[in-house]
Amino acid sequence: MSMLGDSWCTVEEVESKFGVSKDLVLEWIKEGIVRSEDKDGMVFRVNVDDLVMKIEENLG
């Protein structure tokens, strides 16, 4: 389930669209579960496909 064909979104978009806290997303990034892109040393975008797989895994 990609958002409008884009497989990347900001952490803020994740919080508003998926209801997953920024802290949890950052933890998943740290654990290597969700890929991310950095900009100026900060997480800029996260991979939506990775995120959806992790959310579905937690619901299953």
Buried (B, 14 or more C-beta within 10 A) or exposed (E): EEBEEEBBBBBEBBBEEBEBEEEBBBEBBEEEBBBBEEEEEEBEBBBBBBBBBBBEEEEE
